[in-house]
């Protein structure tokens, strides 16, 4: 059963609590009815990425029946950590795409490509750690009384002021939060991916060593990416799965999940590129990484429009 005491977010006492949703025992959505009859909807990812909550006039209106949202495709928000996360992941994904395309053609410059991929993996590690910092430093322990004042007059997406951090937490243990588990696992996977991308730049390794220090950490990293991405899907869907193509945050997490599967497929095919069994190296490994990189690029870019959505 979901327990509202699992999170520190405090709502005004005169709001009527209607429901709390989430996958398993994790709370990712809380719905209240306001004194004027409107619904106040708090979701963990929206609050973390946009510092906003949603107001609806009628609980019978389904999300698919809401007016279509117009995305703002880009803006410069250098003061926002969320913006930097999307930007860094996008740069890393572009590097992976650049590194993947030449591998589909004969006689690619493998050493230069390996260096490009290593730079991409560094971007992913920085972006993953920034996402972890964003999660563990999110201020939840304050009341949303200001909402009650503004929502009496109009229906809006309520923006909350960002609390000033007196001290940045560089690491913390918060396993009761689904988004914490997702970002922590993502960061662990990114660190593992640094290992295989670094050793891929080394020449003269035999196939046994390559399997051990390149393809094994690549596979473990990709499994972490898949696991973290699915946890992010659970956070957005407030269940183990849901179909929400009208929501930009749903596209972000689903595209990243598909990209993770592409990296996992490429890593597994890597074991078959040399040694006793050789099969499908070009169209198994290289094509899988190319497709995965493209989906990662799409998902990474959409983090910025997601943050800008009103």
C-alpha positions in Angstrom: 0.0 0.0 0.0 1.2 3.5 -0.8 2.1 5.6 2.3 2.0 9.3 2.0 4.5 9.6 4.9 7.2 8.1 2.7 7.9 11.6 1.2 8.5 14.9 3.0 6.2 17.0 0.8 3.5 18.7 2.9 0.2 19.9 1.5 -2.2 22.5 3.2 -4.4 20.7 5.6 -7.6 22.0 4.1 -6.9 20.3 0.8 -8.8 17.0 0.4 -6.5 14.1 -0.4 -8.1 12.0 -3.2 -5.4 9.6 -4.3 -1.7 8.7 -4.4 -0.4 6.7 -7.3 2.9 4.9 -8.2 4.4 1.6 -9.1 5.0 -0.8 -6.3 5.4 1.2 -3.0 6.8 4.3 -4.7 4.7 7.4 -4.7 5.0 9.4 -8.0 1.6 11.2 -8.2 -0.6 12.8 -5.5 -4.0 14.3 -6.2 -5.9 16.7 -4.0 -9.2 18.5 -4.4 -8.9 22.3 -3.6 -11.5 24.3 -1.7 -12.9 25.7 -5.0 -13.4 22.2 -6.4 -10.4 22.1 -8.8 -7.8 19.3 -8.7 -4.2 19.8 -7.7 -2.0 17.2 -9.3 1.6 16.8 -8.0 3.9 14.4 -9.9 7.5 13.7 -9.0 9.2 14.2 -12.4 7.2 17.3 -13.2 8.1 18.9 -9.8 11.7 17.9 -10.2 12.2 19.0 -13.8 9.9 22.0 -14.0 9.3 22.9 -10.4 5.6 23.0 -11.2 2.3 21.2 -10.4 -0.8 20.9 -12.5 -4.4 22.2 -11.9 -7.4 20.7 -13.6 -11.0 21.8 -13.4 -12.8 18.4 -13.7 -11.7 15.0 -12.5 -13.7 13.4 -15.4 -11.5 15.0 -18.0 -8.9 12.4 -19.2 -5.4 13.6 -20.1 -6.1 12.6 -23.8 -9.0 15.0 -23.8 -7.0 18.0 -22.6 -6.1 20.7 -25.2 -3.0 19.8 -27.1 0.2 21.3 -25.7 2.6 23.4 -27.8 6.2 22.6 -27.2 8.9 25.3 -27.0 11.7 23.6 -28.9 14.7 25.3 -27.4 15.9 28.1 -25.1 19.0 29.0 -23.2 18.6 28.4 -19.5 22.1 28.4 -18.2 21.1 28.9 -14.6 19.1 25.6 -14.7 20.7 22.3 -13.8 17.9 20.5 -15.7 18.9 22.4 -18.8 22.5 21.4 -18.4 21.5 17.8 -18.0 19.6 17.8 -21.3 22.4 19.7 -23.0 25.2 17.5 -21.8 23.3 14.3 -22.7 22.5 15.7 -26.1 26.2 16.5 -26.8 27.2 13.0 -25.7 24.5 11.4 -27.9 25.7 13.5 -30.9 29.2 12.2 -30.3 27.9 8.6 -30.2 26.0 9.1 -33.4 29.1 10.6 -35.1 31.2 7.6 -33.9 28.6 5.1 -35.0 28.0 6.2 -38.6 31.6 5.6 -40.0 31.6 2.1 -38.5 28.9 1.1 -41.0 31.3 1.6 -43.9 34.5 -0.2 -44.9 37.9 0.8 -43.4 36.7 3.2 -40.7 39.3 5.1 -38.6 38.7 3.0 -35.6 41.1 4.8 -33.2 39.6 8.2 -33.9 36.1 6.7 -33.5 37.1 5.2 -30.2 38.3 8.6 -28.9 35.0 10.2 -30.0 33.0 7.5 -28.2 35.1 7.9 -25.1 34.3 11.7 -25.1 30.6 10.8 -25.5 30.8 8.4 -22.5 32.4 11.2 -20.4 29.4 13.4 -21.3 27.0 10.7 -20.3 28.8 10.3 -16.9 28.7 14.0 -16.2 25.1 14.2 -17.2 24.2 11.2 -15.1 25.9 12.6 -12.0 24.2 15.9 -12.6 20.8 14.1 -12.7 21.7 12.4 -9.5 22.6 15.7 -7.9 19.3 17.2 -9.1 17.4 14.3 -7.4 19.1 14.3 -4.0 19.1 18.1 -3.7 15.4 18.6 -4.5 13.7 20.4 -1.7 10.4 18.7 -0.7 10.1 19.8 2.9 7.9 22.9 2.5 4.2 23.6 2.3 2.4 24.6 -0.9 0.1 27.2 0.7 0.9 29.6 -2.1 -1.0 27.3 -4.5 -4.2 27.6 -2.5 -4.1 31.4 -3.0 -3.5 31.5 -6.7 -5.7 28.6 -7.8 -8.8 30.2 -6.3 -8.7 32.8 -9.1 -7.6 30.8 -12.2 -6.5 27.5 -13.6 -2.8 27.4 -14.1 0.3 25.2 -14.0 1.7 26.5 -10.7 5.4 27.3 -10.7 7.1 27.0 -7.4 10.1 29.1 -6.4 13.3 27.2 -6.2 14.6 26.9 -2.7 18.1 28.3 -2.1 20.5 25.5 -1.2 22.5 26.2 2.0 24.7 23.2 1.3 24.9 21.0 -1.7 24.7 17.3 -1.1 27.3 15.6 -3.4 25.9 12.2 -2.5 23.1 10.9 -0.4 21.2 7.6 0.3 17.5 8.0 -0.6 16.3 4.5 -1.7 12.6 5.2 -0.9 12.4 7.5 -3.9 12.0 5.8 -7.3 13.7 8.7 -9.1 16.7 8.3 -6.9 17.1 4.7 -7.8 16.8 5.5 -11.4 19.4 8.2 -11.5 21.8 6.3 -9.2 21.7 3.2 -11.5 22.1 5.4 -14.5 25.2 6.9 -13.0 26.7 3.5 -12.2 26.1 2.4 -15.8 27.7 5.5 -17.1 30.8 4.9 -15.0 31.0 1.3 -16.3 30.6 2.6 -19.9 33.6 4.8 -19.4 35.7 1.7 -18.8 34.9 0.0 -22.0 35.1 3.2 -24.1 38.5 3.9 -22.6 39.9 0.4 -23.3 38.4 0.5 -26.8 41.1 3.2 -27.6 43.9 0.7 -26.8 45.4 -1.1 -29.7 46.9 -4.6 -29.8 44.6 -6.4 -27.4 43.6 -10.0 -28.0 40.0 -11.1 -28.3 39.9 -12.6 -24.7 41.0 -9.3 -23.2 38.7 -7.3 -25.4 35.7 -9.4 -24.2 36.8 -8.9 -20.6 37.5 -5.2 -20.5 35.4 -3.9 -23.4 32.3 -5.9 -24.0 31.7 -7.1 -20.4 31.6 -3.6 -18.9 29.7 -2.4 -21.9 27.0 -5.1 -21.4 26.8 -4.4 -17.6 26.5 -0.7 -18.3 23.8 -1.2 -20.9 21.8 -3.4 -18.4 22.1 -0.5 -15.9 20.8 1.9 -18.6 17.8 -0.4 -19.4 17.0 -0.8 -15.7 17.3 2.9 -15.0 15.3 3.9 -18.0 12.5 1.5 -17.1 12.4 2.9 -13.6 12.0 6.3 -15.2 9.1 4.9 -17.3 7.5 3.7 -14.1 7.9 7.2 -12.6 6.2 8.9 -15.5 3.4 6.3 -15.9 2.8 6.0 -12.2 2.5 2.3 -12.8 4.5 -0.5 -14.4 3.5 0.8 -17.9 1.0 3.1 -19.5 0.5 4.6 -23.0 0.8 8.4 -22.7 2.0 9.7 -26.1 0.5 13.2 -25.4 3.0 13.8 -22.7 6.5 15.0 -23.6 8.0 13.4 -20.4 6.7 10.0 -21.5 8.6 10.4 -24.8 11.8 11.3 -23.0 11.8 8.1 -20.9 10.6 5.8 -23.6 13.1 7.0 -26.2 15.9 6.5 -23.6 14.6 3.0 -22.9 14.7 2.1 -26.6 18.2 3.6 -26.8 19.3 1.5 -23.8 18.1 -1.6 -25.5 20.0 -0.7 -28.6 23.2 -0.3 -26.6 22.5 -3.7 -24.9 22.0 -5.4 -28.2 25.3 -3.9 -29.6 27.2 -5.0 -26.5 26.0 -8.6 -26.7 26.8 -8.8 -30.4 30.3 -7.5 -29.5 31.2 -10.9 -27.9 30.6 -12.6 -31.3 32.9 -10.3 -33.4 36.1 -12.3 -32.9 37.4 -15.4 -31.3 35.9 -18.9 -31.7 32.4 -17.7 -32.9 32.2 -14.8 -35.3 28.8 -13.5 -36.4 27.0 -10.2 -37.2 29.7 -7.8 -36.0 28.9 -5.0 -38.4 25.1 -5.3 -38.4 24.8 -6.5 -34.9 27.2 -4.3 -32.9 27.6 -1.2 -35.1 24.0 -0.9 -36.3 22.6 -1.5 -32.8 24.8 1.2 -31.4 23.8 3.6 -34.2 20.1 3.1 -33.6 20.6 3.3 -29.8 22.6 6.6 -30.2 19.8 8.1 -32.4 17.1 7.3 -29.8 19.3 8.6 -27.0 19.8 11.8 -29.0 16.1 12.3 -29.4 15.4 11.5 -25.7 18.2 13.8 -24.5 17.1 16.7 -26.6 13.5 16.5 -25.4 14.7 17.1 -21.8 15.0 20.8 -22.7 11.5 21.2 -24.2 10.1 19.2 -21.3 11.7 21.7 -18.9 10.3 24.6 -20.9 6.8 23.3 -21.2 4.2 25.4 -19.4 
